[in-house]
Amino acid sequence: MHRRMTVAEYLSGEETNRPQELAYGVLREPPTPTFEHQIVVGALYRRLDQHVRKHKLGRVVISPVDVILDFERHLVVQPDLLFVSTERESICRDRIWGAPDLTVEVLSQGNQRHDRIDKAKWYRQYGVREYWLVDLIARHIEVRDLTSDAVPRVFEGRAIVRSRVLPGLRLRPADLFDERSSPHA
């Protein structure tokens, strides 16, 4: 379902847990995520939140939460996870009013092009520092430094994900993907 609206109209609607985004005034409502997608999002959230709290780095938030990247141009996104540093917590109010330091998208069959191309472009344009793409099929995490033209780094298996935004993070992709197949993890 796609219809045109302003950010003000979007924000005045009823609260919902369904994924929604406003792409330059066009409402986008993709299907809800799969069970596997949500297991990986939850596992990643727990690990990132634990690290961020321990080191008092800021806030980690799980979707759905609106991120207003551009009020005037009607651009609102809902990344699967996001991190806002302590220094920038003023953008966290009823929604996130500006670019988070880190956004994370867990790729699904129907959203890969949108996440890899459209969202990557928006995140870079509006000042997100780092963007992670978690691939459920390839079982890896692609880390993009959006502050430079550096080649994306891909982490898989037992390799430790390196993040410029979350220094000292000890995260292995295998730990996330192993959780999705174990009901007791």
JOBELKA-V163604 format. One record per residue. D_LAST is the distance of its C-alpha to the last C-alpha in whole Angstrom. Layout:
d_last = <D_LAST/D_LAST>
This chain:
d_last = <36/38/41/42/42/42/40/41/41/38/37/39/37/35/32/29/25/26/26/30/32/35/37/40/41/39/36/34/31/29/26/23/20/18/15/13/15/14/10/11/14/11/9/13/14/12/13/17/17/16/19/21/21/22/25/26/26/26/24/21/21/19/21/24/26/29/31/34/35/39/41/44/43/40/37/34/30/27/24/21/20/23/24/27/29/30/34/33/32/35/34/31/33/33/31/31/35/35/33/29/29/26/25/22/22/19/21/22/25/27/27/27/31/31/28/29/33/34/31/31/35/35/32/35/38/37/35/32/31/28/26/23/22/19/20/17/20/21/17/19/20/24/25/28/31/33/35/37/37/35/33/30/27/24/21/19/17/17/20/20/20/24/25/28/27/24/26/24/20/18/16/15/15/13/10/10/11/8/5/8/9/5/6/4/0>
